[in-house]
Protein backbone atom coordinates (compact mmCIF):
# COMPACT_ATOMS: atom_id res chain seq x y z
CA UNK A 1 0.00 0.00 0.00
CA UNK A 2 1.26 3.49 -0.82
CA UNK A 3 1.67 5.49 2.36
CA UNK A 4 3.33 8.94 2.47
CA UNK A 5 6.58 9.00 4.44
CA UNK A 6 6.13 12.60 5.57
CA UNK A 7 3.28 15.03 6.12
CA UNK A 8 2.47 17.26 3.17
CA UNK A 9 2.75 20.88 4.29
CA UNK A 10 -0.19 23.26 3.97
CA UNK A 11 1.72 25.39 1.47
CA UNK A 12 2.52 22.43 -0.80
CA UNK A 13 -1.02 21.09 -0.52
CA UNK A 14 -2.54 24.49 -1.32
CA UNK A 15 -0.19 25.05 -4.28
CA UNK A 16 -1.43 21.82 -5.79
CA UNK A 17 -5.08 22.79 -5.29
CA UNK A 18 -4.65 26.37 -6.53
CA UNK A 19 -4.33 25.46 -10.21
CA UNK A 20 -7.99 24.42 -10.52
CA UNK A 21 -9.77 27.53 -9.26
CA UNK A 22 -9.75 29.56 -12.47
CA UNK A 23 -13.02 29.52 -14.39
CA UNK A 24 -13.18 29.62 -18.16
CA UNK A 25 -14.94 32.45 -19.93
CA UNK A 26 -18.42 31.63 -21.19
CA UNK A 27 -18.81 31.22 -24.95
CA UNK A 28 -19.60 34.73 -26.14
CA UNK A 29 -20.70 35.54 -29.67
CA UNK A 30 -21.29 38.86 -31.39
CA UNK A 31 -24.90 39.78 -32.04
CA UNK A 32 -25.40 39.94 -35.83
CA UNK A 33 -27.69 42.96 -35.51
CA UNK A 34 -25.93 45.28 -33.05
CA UNK A 35 -22.49 43.68 -32.52
CA UNK A 36 -22.76 43.39 -28.74
CA UNK A 37 -21.32 40.32 -27.04
CA UNK A 38 -24.03 37.81 -26.10
CA UNK A 39 -23.90 34.38 -24.49
CA UNK A 40 -24.79 31.74 -27.04
CA UNK A 41 -28.45 30.70 -27.28
CA UNK A 42 -29.61 33.79 -25.37
CA UNK A 43 -31.58 36.90 -26.33
CA UNK A 44 -29.42 39.96 -26.92
CA UNK A 45 -30.00 42.39 -24.04
CA UNK A 46 -29.00 45.34 -26.18
CA UNK A 47 -31.36 44.97 -29.17
CA UNK A 48 -33.76 42.27 -27.85
CA UNK A 49 -33.24 39.90 -30.81
CA UNK A 50 -32.55 36.18 -31.11
CA UNK A 51 -31.55 34.42 -34.33
CA UNK A 52 -32.07 37.64 -36.28
CA UNK A 53 -35.67 38.09 -35.11
CA UNK A 54 -37.09 40.54 -32.57
CA UNK A 55 -38.23 38.46 -29.62
CA UNK A 56 -38.93 40.87 -26.78
CA UNK A 57 -41.23 43.68 -27.81
CA UNK A 58 -40.78 47.02 -26.09
CA UNK A 59 -43.24 47.58 -23.28
CA UNK A 60 -46.18 49.84 -24.01
CA UNK A 61 -45.55 53.39 -22.93
CA UNK A 62 -47.14 54.04 -19.57
CA UNK A 63 -49.57 56.94 -19.49
CA UNK A 64 -49.04 59.00 -16.38
Biopython code that builds the backbone (N, CA, C, O; Angstrom):
import numpy as np
from Bio.PDB.StructureBuilder import StructureBuilder

atoms = [
    (1, "UNK", "N", (0.825, -1.179, 0.000)),
    (1, "UNK", "CA", (0.000, 0.000, 0.000)),
    (1, "UNK", "C", (0.876, 1.251, 0.000)),
    (1, "UNK", "O", (1.896, 1.295, 0.687)),
    (2, "UNK", "N", (0.483, 2.258, -0.762)),
    (2, "UNK", "CA", (1.258, 3.490, -0.820)),
    (2, "UNK", "C", (0.893, 4.378, 0.358)),
    (2, "UNK", "O", (-0.252, 4.807, 0.500)),
    (3, "UNK", "N", (1.878, 4.645, 1.195)),
    (3, "UNK", "CA", (1.672, 5.491, 2.360)),
    (3, "UNK", "C", (2.729, 6.586, 2.328)),
    (3, "UNK", "O", (3.909, 6.281, 2.156)),
    (4, "UNK", "N", (2.342, 7.868, 2.491)),
    (4, "UNK", "CA", (3.334, 8.937, 2.467)),
    (4, "UNK", "C", (4.295, 8.835, 3.641)),
    (4, "UNK", "O", (3.888, 8.544, 4.765)),
    (5, "UNK", "N", (5.594, 9.081, 3.367)),
    (5, "UNK", "CA", (6.583, 9.002, 4.436)),
    (5, "UNK", "C", (6.520, 10.222, 5.342)),
    (5, "UNK", "O", (6.776, 10.125, 6.543)),
    (6, "UNK", "N", (6.176, 11.381, 4.760)),
    (6, "UNK", "CA", (6.132, 12.598, 5.567)),
    (6, "UNK", "C", (4.842, 13.354, 5.299)),
    (6, "UNK", "O", (4.196, 13.172, 4.266)),
    (7, "UNK", "N", (4.480, 14.207, 6.252)),
    (7, "UNK", "CA", (3.280, 15.025, 6.123)),
    (7, "UNK", "C", (3.470, 16.048, 5.000)),
    (7, "UNK", "O", (4.538, 16.644, 4.861)),
    (8, "UNK", "N", (2.427, 16.237, 4.212)),
    (8, "UNK", "CA", (2.466, 17.260, 3.167)),
    (8, "UNK", "C", (2.102, 18.588, 3.820)),
    (8, "UNK", "O", (1.057, 18.715, 4.459)),
    (9, "UNK", "N", (2.991, 19.587, 3.649)),
    (9, "UNK", "CA", (2.748, 20.877, 4.292)),
    (9, "UNK", "C", (1.534, 21.571, 3.682)),
    (9, "UNK", "O", (1.108, 21.257, 2.571)),
    (10, "UNK", "N", (0.987, 22.524, 4.440)),
    (10, "UNK", "CA", (-0.186, 23.258, 3.972)),
    (10, "UNK", "C", (0.136, 24.045, 2.700)),
    (10, "UNK", "O", (-0.694, 24.138, 1.796)),
    (11, "UNK", "N", (1.336, 24.605, 2.638)),
    (11, "UNK", "CA", (1.720, 25.388, 1.466)),
    (11, "UNK", "C", (1.796, 24.503, 0.221)),
    (11, "UNK", "O", (1.304, 24.886, -0.840)),
    (12, "UNK", "N", (2.398, 23.345, 0.342)),
    (12, "UNK", "CA", (2.516, 22.428, -0.797)),
    (12, "UNK", "C", (1.144, 21.908, -1.222)),
    (12, "UNK", "O", (0.836, 21.824, -2.411)),
    (13, "UNK", "N", (0.334, 21.563, -0.232)),
    (13, "UNK", "CA", (-1.022, 21.087, -0.518)),
    (13, "UNK", "C", (-1.827, 22.165, -1.235)),
    (13, "UNK", "O", (-2.505, 21.879, -2.222)),
    (14, "UNK", "N", (-1.758, 23.405, -0.743)),
    (14, "UNK", "CA", (-2.541, 24.490, -1.324)),
    (14, "UNK", "C", (-2.035, 24.891, -2.700)),
    (14, "UNK", "O", (-2.828, 25.305, -3.546)),
    (15, "UNK", "N", (-0.725, 24.779, -2.947)),
    (15, "UNK", "CA", (-0.194, 25.052, -4.284)),
    (15, "UNK", "C", (-0.756, 24.068, -5.296)),
    (15, "UNK", "O", (-1.052, 24.440, -6.432)),
    (16, "UNK", "N", (-0.901, 22.847, -4.898)),
    (16, "UNK", "CA", (-1.433, 21.821, -5.789)),
    (16, "UNK", "C", (-2.905, 22.092, -6.101)),
    (16, "UNK", "O", (-3.347, 21.898, -7.234)),
    (17, "UNK", "N", (-3.653, 22.534, -5.108)),
    (17, "UNK", "CA", (-5.078, 22.788, -5.294)),
    (17, "UNK", "C", (-5.359, 24.105, -6.014)),
    (17, "UNK", "O", (-6.440, 24.275, -6.579)),
    (18, "UNK", "N", (-4.415, 25.030, -6.004)),
    (18, "UNK", "CA", (-4.646, 26.372, -6.527)),
    (18, "UNK", "C", (-4.795, 26.409, -8.044)),
    (18, "UNK", "O", (-5.355, 27.366, -8.576)),
    (19, "UNK", "N", (-4.311, 25.400, -8.747)),
    (19, "UNK", "CA", (-4.333, 25.458, -10.207)),
    (19, "UNK", "C", (-5.720, 25.219, -10.784)),
    (19, "UNK", "O", (-5.916, 25.441, -11.979)),
    (20, "UNK", "N", (-6.685, 24.780, -9.996)),
    (20, "UNK", "CA", (-7.993, 24.420, -10.522)),
    (20, "UNK", "C", (-9.062, 25.472, -10.295)),
    (20, "UNK", "O", (-10.206, 25.271, -10.705)),
    (21, "UNK", "N", (-8.733, 26.587, -9.656)),
    (21, "UNK", "CA", (-9.770, 27.529, -9.260)),
    (21, "UNK", "C", (-10.214, 28.456, -10.381)),
    (21, "UNK", "O", (-11.293, 29.042, -10.295)),
    (22, "UNK", "N", (-9.413, 28.604, -11.430)),
    (22, "UNK", "CA", (-9.752, 29.560, -12.473)),
    (22, "UNK", "C", (-10.898, 29.037, -13.329)),
    (22, "UNK", "O", (-10.880, 27.890, -13.774)),
    (23, "UNK", "N", (-11.884, 29.880, -13.553)),
    (23, "UNK", "CA", (-13.020, 29.521, -14.391)),
    (23, "UNK", "C", (-12.750, 29.964, -15.821)),
    (23, "UNK", "O", (-12.043, 30.944, -16.056)),
    (24, "UNK", "N", (-13.320, 29.234, -16.770)),
    (24, "UNK", "CA", (-13.183, 29.622, -18.160)),
    (24, "UNK", "C", (-14.255, 30.650, -18.506)),
    (24, "UNK", "O", (-15.321, 30.681, -17.892)),
    (25, "UNK", "N", (-13.964, 31.476, -19.479)),
    (25, "UNK", "CA", (-14.945, 32.446, -19.928)),
    (25, "UNK", "C", (-16.091, 31.742, -20.633)),
    (25, "UNK", "O", (-15.874, 30.748, -21.326)),
    (26, "UNK", "N", (-17.306, 32.244, -20.467)),
    (26, "UNK", "CA", (-18.417, 31.630, -21.195)),
    (26, "UNK", "C", (-18.276, 31.893, -22.688)),
    (26, "UNK", "O", (-17.633, 32.863, -23.092)),
    (27, "UNK", "N", (-18.875, 31.033, -23.508)),
    (27, "UNK", "CA", (-18.806, 31.216, -24.951)),
    (27, "UNK", "C", (-19.606, 32.426, -25.378)),
    (27, "UNK", "O", (-20.836, 32.381, -25.394)),
    (28, "UNK", "N", (-18.928, 33.507, -25.725)),
    (28, "UNK", "CA", (-19.603, 34.730, -26.136)),
    (28, "UNK", "C", (-19.524, 34.880, -27.649)),
    (28, "UNK", "O", (-18.485, 34.627, -28.258)),
    (29, "UNK", "N", (-20.628, 35.293, -28.240)),
    (29, "UNK", "CA", (-20.696, 35.538, -29.667)),
    (29, "UNK", "C", (-21.130, 36.976, -29.877)),
    (29, "UNK", "O", (-21.718, 37.594, -28.990)),
    (30, "UNK", "N", (-20.833, 37.513, -31.072)),
    (30, "UNK", "CA", (-21.290, 38.856, -31.393)),
    (30, "UNK", "C", (-22.693, 38.782, -31.961)),
    (30, "UNK", "O", (-23.005, 37.916, -32.778)),
    (31, "UNK", "N", (-23.527, 39.694, -31.522)),
    (31, "UNK", "CA", (-24.896, 39.783, -32.036)),
    (31, "UNK", "C", (-24.812, 40.240, -33.499)),
    (31, "UNK", "O", (-24.130, 41.220, -33.795)),
    (32, "UNK", "N", (-25.495, 39.544, -34.414)),
    (32, "UNK", "CA", (-25.401, 39.939, -35.827)),
    (32, "UNK", "C", (-26.058, 41.289, -36.122)),
    (32, "UNK", "O", (-25.733, 41.935, -37.118)),
    (33, "UNK", "N", (-26.976, 41.709, -35.264)),
    (33, "UNK", "CA", (-27.688, 42.958, -35.513)),
    (33, "UNK", "C", (-26.947, 44.175, -34.958)),
    (33, "UNK", "O", (-26.751, 45.164, -35.665)),
    (34, "UNK", "N", (-26.529, 44.097, -33.672)),
    (34, "UNK", "CA", (-25.930, 45.285, -33.046)),
    (34, "UNK", "C", (-24.438, 45.124, -32.741)),
    (34, "UNK", "O", (-23.757, 46.119, -32.493)),
    (35, "UNK", "N", (-23.918, 43.893, -32.754)),
    (35, "UNK", "CA", (-22.493, 43.683, -32.523)),
    (35, "UNK", "C", (-22.106, 43.552, -31.067)),
    (35, "UNK", "O", (-20.918, 43.455, -30.760)),
    (36, "UNK", "N", (-23.065, 43.547, -30.162)),
    (36, "UNK", "CA", (-22.758, 43.393, -28.736)),
    (36, "UNK", "C", (-22.437, 41.926, -28.446)),
    (36, "UNK", "O", (-22.906, 41.030, -29.148)),
    (37, "UNK", "N", (-21.644, 41.693, -27.416)),
    (37, "UNK", "CA", (-21.323, 40.318, -27.040)),
    (37, "UNK", "C", (-22.487, 39.699, -26.269)),
    (37, "UNK", "O", (-23.005, 40.295, -25.324)),
    (38, "UNK", "N", (-22.890, 38.500, -26.680)),
    (38, "UNK", "CA", (-24.034, 37.814, -26.098)),
    (38, "UNK", "C", (-23.651, 36.364, -25.855)),
    (38, "UNK", "O", (-22.956, 35.758, -26.671)),
    (39, "UNK", "N", (-24.102, 35.800, -24.732)),
    (39, "UNK", "CA", (-23.901, 34.384, -24.487)),
    (39, "UNK", "C", (-24.683, 33.600, -25.534)),
    (39, "UNK", "O", (-25.774, 34.010, -25.931)),
    (40, "UNK", "N", (-24.135, 32.488, -25.978)),
    (40, "UNK", "CA", (-24.791, 31.741, -27.041)),
    (40, "UNK", "C", (-26.145, 31.207, -26.582)),
    (40, "UNK", "O", (-26.320, 30.846, -25.418)),
    (41, "UNK", "N", (-27.084, 31.163, -27.496)),
    (41, "UNK", "CA", (-28.453, 30.701, -27.279)),
    (41, "UNK", "C", (-29.199, 31.554, -26.255)),
    (41, "UNK", "O", (-30.010, 31.039, -25.486)),
    (42, "UNK", "N", (-28.922, 32.863, -26.249)),
    (42, "UNK", "CA", (-29.611, 33.793, -25.367)),
    (42, "UNK", "C", (-30.080, 34.993, -26.183)),
    (42, "UNK", "O", (-29.532, 35.282, -27.247)),
    (43, "UNK", "N", (-31.091, 35.686, -25.679)),
    (43, "UNK", "CA", (-31.576, 36.899, -26.326)),
    (43, "UNK", "C", (-30.591, 38.023, -26.055)),
    (43, "UNK", "O", (-30.087, 38.162, -24.941)),
    (44, "UNK", "N", (-30.319, 38.820, -27.072)),
    (44, "UNK", "CA", (-29.418, 39.964, -26.917)),
    (44, "UNK", "C", (-30.096, 41.001, -26.032)),
    (44, "UNK", "O", (-31.218, 41.420, -26.315)),
    (45, "UNK", "N", (-29.423, 41.417, -24.963)),
    (45, "UNK", "CA", (-30.002, 42.392, -24.038)),
    (45, "UNK", "C", (-29.996, 43.794, -24.633)),
    (45, "UNK", "O", (-30.761, 44.661, -24.211)),
    (46, "UNK", "N", (-29.134, 44.005, -25.607)),
    (46, "UNK", "CA", (-29.003, 45.338, -26.185)),
    (46, "UNK", "C", (-30.120, 45.637, -27.182)),
    (46, "UNK", "O", (-30.759, 46.686, -27.103)),
    (47, "UNK", "N", (-30.360, 44.710, -28.127)),
    (47, "UNK", "CA", (-31.360, 44.974, -29.169)),
    (47, "UNK", "C", (-32.562, 44.036, -29.101)),
    (47, "UNK", "O", (-33.440, 44.107, -29.961)),
    (48, "UNK", "N", (-32.621, 43.163, -28.104)),
    (48, "UNK", "CA", (-33.763, 42.266, -27.849)),
    (48, "UNK", "C", (-34.073, 41.341, -29.026)),
    (48, "UNK", "O", (-35.241, 41.098, -29.330)),
    (49, "UNK", "N", (-33.021, 40.816, -29.700)),
    (49, "UNK", "CA", (-33.239, 39.899, -30.814)),
    (49, "UNK", "C", (-32.607, 38.557, -30.521)),
    (49, "UNK", "O", (-31.686, 38.452, -29.710)),
    (50, "UNK", "N", (-33.111, 37.529, -31.189)),
    (50, "UNK", "CA", (-32.548, 36.183, -31.106)),
    (50, "UNK", "C", (-32.665, 35.563, -32.486)),
    (50, "UNK", "O", (-33.751, 35.544, -33.064)),
    (51, "UNK", "N", (-31.576, 35.060, -33.018)),
    (51, "UNK", "CA", (-31.551, 34.415, -34.325)),
    (51, "UNK", "C", (-32.042, 35.374, -35.419)),
    (51, "UNK", "O", (-32.711, 34.957, -36.364)),
    (52, "UNK", "N", (-31.705, 36.652, -35.280)),
    (52, "UNK", "CA", (-32.067, 37.641, -36.279)),
    (52, "UNK", "C", (-33.509, 38.125, -36.216)),
    (52, "UNK", "O", (-33.931, 38.897, -37.077)),
    (53, "UNK", "N", (-34.270, 37.694, -35.227)),
    (53, "UNK", "CA", (-35.672, 38.087, -35.109)),
    (53, "UNK", "C", (-35.903, 38.806, -33.791)),
    (53, "UNK", "O", (-35.302, 38.457, -32.776)),
    (54, "UNK", "N", (-36.777, 39.817, -33.804)),
    (54, "UNK", "CA", (-37.094, 40.539, -32.570)),
    (54, "UNK", "C", (-37.983, 39.650, -31.705)),
    (54, "UNK", "O", (-39.058, 39.226, -32.129)),
    (55, "UNK", "N", (-37.524, 39.379, -30.498)),
    (55, "UNK", "CA", (-38.228, 38.460, -29.616)),
    (55, "UNK", "C", (-38.982, 39.213, -28.537)),
    (55, "UNK", "O", (-40.165, 38.958, -28.310)),
    (56, "UNK", "N", (-38.320, 40.122, -27.883)),
    (56, "UNK", "CA", (-38.929, 40.869, -26.782)),
    (56, "UNK", "C", (-39.391, 42.206, -27.331)),
    (56, "UNK", "O", (-38.579, 43.030, -27.752)),
    (57, "UNK", "N", (-40.686, 42.413, -27.323)),
    (57, "UNK", "CA", (-41.228, 43.681, -27.807)),
    (57, "UNK", "C", (-41.108, 44.710, -26.691)),
    (57, "UNK", "O", (-41.197, 44.379, -25.509)),
    (58, "UNK", "N", (-40.907, 45.961, -27.088)),
    (58, "UNK", "CA", (-40.784, 47.016, -26.091)),
    (58, "UNK", "C", (-42.111, 47.190, -25.376)),
    (58, "UNK", "O", (-43.177, 47.109, -25.986)),
    (59, "UNK", "N", (-42.031, 47.430, -24.075)),
    (59, "UNK", "CA", (-43.237, 47.582, -23.279)),
    (59, "UNK", "C", (-44.024, 48.809, -23.739)),
    (59, "UNK", "O", (-43.448, 49.808, -24.170)),
    (60, "UNK", "N", (-45.336, 48.715, -23.639)),
    (60, "UNK", "CA", (-46.176, 49.843, -24.014)),
    (60, "UNK", "C", (-45.862, 51.027, -23.105)),
    (60, "UNK", "O", (-45.634, 50.878, -21.905)),
    (61, "UNK", "N", (-45.859, 52.193, -23.712)),
    (61, "UNK", "CA", (-45.547, 53.393, -22.930)),
    (61, "UNK", "C", (-46.632, 53.619, -21.880)),
    (61, "UNK", "O", (-47.828, 53.605, -22.175)),
    (62, "UNK", "N", (-46.184, 53.823, -20.677)),
    (62, "UNK", "CA", (-47.143, 54.040, -19.572)),
    (62, "UNK", "C", (-47.659, 55.476, -19.621)),
    (62, "UNK", "O", (-46.889, 56.428, -19.753)),
    (63, "UNK", "N", (-48.957, 55.607, -19.515)),
    (63, "UNK", "CA", (-49.566, 56.938, -19.490)),
    (63, "UNK", "C", (-49.641, 57.386, -18.034)),
    (63, "UNK", "O", (-50.224, 56.706, -17.190)),
    (64, "UNK", "N", (-49.051, 58.525, -17.759)),
    (64, "UNK", "CA", (-49.039, 59.004, -16.381)),
    (64, "UNK", "C", (-49.629, 60.377, -16.252)),
    (64, "UNK", "O", (-49.691, 60.921, -15.150)),
]
sb = StructureBuilder()
sb.init_structure("model")
sb.init_model(0)
sb.init_chain("A")
sb.init_seg("    ")
for serial, (resi, resn, name, xyz) in enumerate(atoms, 1):
    if name == "N":
        sb.init_residue(resn, " ", resi, " ")
    sb.init_atom(name, np.array(xyz, "f"), 0.0, 1.0, " ", f" {name:<3s}", serial, name[0])
structure = sb.get_structure()
